[in-house]
């Protein structure tokens, strides 16, 4: 891949063979960022997983960095009223399912009560491809609609390992203080450690790196 001059200048600040401490890595990412916008800081973790293993969960970061998200809730009756009172952007039942089926996707997150999943399940081809399908594992299929919306408004973020065993998640912006990026990083890694498969032998984490949207990757000494 051909890299531009600014990227090469940024990459020259990073020793590719060095494993940095998390704090040093975050400082380097901030120093090496060069885009005219506030770049996102993203962590990528390569895990040691078997084909039978699934790593998927959510984390609520102590320091928020993303804009307000549009939350759609599939619910009826009292739970629909609860969702509206809690601040959901859109609330509805079958009529909302049909609207999404017809191609409407003006939302960022979906929540559903269990009784709605028979209808919501029909949206698999639409929501599944975009990672928006409600799921009990990420607490987006729940009767605690109020609690789910409150956490999502605080910035609850889903993470999951892909087919190659890599988990990638945004933990901040380059404009944030390093201490706040560190706190978000610690919150994420704590949740990730809790998802270690019980039958896994050897190291859970193979490698860990951090980068800004446009910048070079910086390896972190995760041990």
N, C-alpha and C positions, 0 to 999 in steps of 0.2 A: 504493500500500500504506500502510495506516495504521500509524504508528509510535507506540510508547509513550513516556511521559515520560522514562524512563531512557535509552532509545536517543537521543532528541533531545538530552538533556544530554551524552551521549557524543559525538554527531555534532558538537556545537557546539565541541568541542575540536580538530576536524580541519578544516583549510582545504581544501575540495574542489578548488580550482584550483592547489594547490601540489604540486610533485613533491618528496617528501622523500628524504633519504638513507636507506639501509636501516636504519641504527642509530636515526635519529630516528623512522622509521616504526614500528619495533618498540617503542620507548619509548611512542609514542602509543597503539599497540594495547593495551599493558599498562595505560596510564593510563585509556583509554576503556572497558576491560572492566568490566562491572557485574553479570554473572550470579553466582549464589550457588555455582556449581560452577566447577571449573578449566577454563576455556574453551580450546578448541583454536585454535592460530594457523595459519591457512591462507593460502597464496599462490596467486593466480590470475594466469596469464600468457596474454595474447592474442597468438597467433603469426600471422605472415604466411605462410600455407600455400596451396598449390594443392590441388585435389581429389585429385590423385595422390599427395600427400605423406602419410606416416605418421610420427608422432612417438610412440614408445613405448619405454620402458626402465625400469630400476629404479635405485634409489639406496640405499646403506647410510648412514644418518645417523650422525655421530660421537657425537651425544648422544641417547639414547633417551628416549622420553616416553610410549609406549603400553604397555599391560599385556601380559602374556604371551599370545601367540596360539596357538590350537589348529591344529596342522599335520597335515593328512591326507596320507598318501603311498600312492599306488597302485604296488605293486611285488610281485615274487615272489622266492622263493628267497633267495640271498645278499643281494640288494639290499633285500629286506624286512627281513632280520636287521640289515643296516647301518642302515636307517632307525630301527628300534627302538632300537639301541644309541646312535644320535645324538640320541635324545630326541623323535622324532615322537609326536604324541598318538595318532594312529590309523594303522595300517598294514594293508593287505590288498590283495586282487586282485579277481577277479570277484565274490566275495561282498560286497565293499564297494561295488562298482559297483551291484549290485542294491539294496543298502541305501539308497544315495543316490537311485537311480531311484524308490524307494518313498516318498521325501520327507524322508529324514533329512538334516539340514544343520547339525549341531552342530560346525562347524569354521569356521576363518577363512581358511585358505590350502590350496591343493591342489598337490601335487608328484606327478609321474608319471615312471616310466622309459619310454623310447621304445617298448619292447615292449608296454606296457600301453595305449598311446594308441588302438589299435583298439577296445578295450572302453570306455575313458574317453570316447572321441569320441561314444559313444551318449548321453552325459549333456549334450551341447551345449545342449538346451533348458532344462536345469535349472541347470547351472553357468554357461553363457554369459550369461544374463540378470543374474546376480549378480557377474559379473566374476571368477569363480573357476576358469575353465577353464585348465588347465596350458598353457603356451605356451613354445616354445623361445626366443622373443625376450626373455622375462622370466626365463629360466633356471629355469623350473619344470617343463620337460620335460628331463630330464638323467639321465645315468648316475652323475654325481657327487652322489648323494643326500646323503651326509654333508656335503659342502660347501654344498649348497643349504639344508639344514636349519640349519646353523651361521649362515649369513648371514640367514636369515629370523628366527632367534631373536635376532639382533643388531638386528633392526628393518628389514630390507631392505623397501623400499616401491616399489610400482609406480606409474608415472605415464604418462599417455597424453593426447594431444590429442583432444578430442571433435569432432563434426562441424562445429562453429563455430570450431575452431582454438584452443580454450581448454584449458589445462592447469591443473588445480587439485590441490594437494597439501598435506597437513598437514605442518608443519615443527616443531611444538613445542606447548607449553602456556604460558599467560600467567604461570604460576607460575615458569617457568624464567628464569634470568639472560639478559639481552639478548645477552651474548657467546655463549651456547650456542645461542640461536635464530639468531644471525648465522652461526655455524659450520654449522648445518644448512642454512640458506639458501644459503650458499656452495657446499656439497656438491651441493645440488639444481641450482643454476644452472650449475655446472660440467658436470654430466651433461647438462643440457638443451642447452647450447651444442654439445656433441659430437653431438647429434642433428640439427643444422641440415642440411637437404637440400642435397646438393652442387650441384644445379641452381638453387637459389634465388637470385634477384637482389633487391637492396635489403635493408632491415632484416629480421631474423628475428623480433625482438620488437616488437610494436606497443605494448603497454602491460603494466604489472605493478603489482599492488596486493596488499595484505595486510590481513587482518581477523581478528578473533577470532570465535568461534561466533556470538555475539549482537551484536557490535559493528559499527561503521561501517567501510567500506573506507578504506585509506590508500594513496595512490598513491606509488610509488617511482620515483625517477629512475634508470632502469636503464642509462642511457648514461654 
